[in-house]
Amino acid sequence: MALSDKTVRHWLNELSLTFMVRQLQPWFQNLGKRFVKSPIVYLRDSGLLHHLLGLTTHRQLQGHPAAGASWEGFALKQILHLLRSADAWFYATQSGVKLDLFLQHNGRRLGFEFKYNELPRTTR
């Protein structure tokens, strides 16, 4: 896009302030591991995402490469709404360990991994 990192960060922040996107920041503690430290960006409205991608039917969505990302954003939004949690992060190490959503609720740490799959399996 030929834009500087500073420009991209500025516009991402503007989109976050207008509630168009959610920037989920990484959670990490100094545990001796190499963590991912850049935010993950979610489009807050999955219907808008589907429209921008030209997806008009459920069948088109199921076969589209963005179906997993769409599901992940929708599920994340629903959990944050149900738990009424403002503080949310993701957890990821450079070796591949990942949680899509990590939050603290009523003094407990909760982690969620979202998979758009008929036969999900346990991952690291």
Buried (B, 14 or more C-beta within 10 A) or exposed (E): EEEEEEEEEEEBEEBBEEEEBBBBEBBBEEEEEEBBEEBBEBBBBBEEBBEEBEBEEEEEBEEBEBBEBBBBBBBBBEBBEEBEBEEBBBBBBEEEEBBBBBBEEEEEEBBBBBBBEEEEEEEE
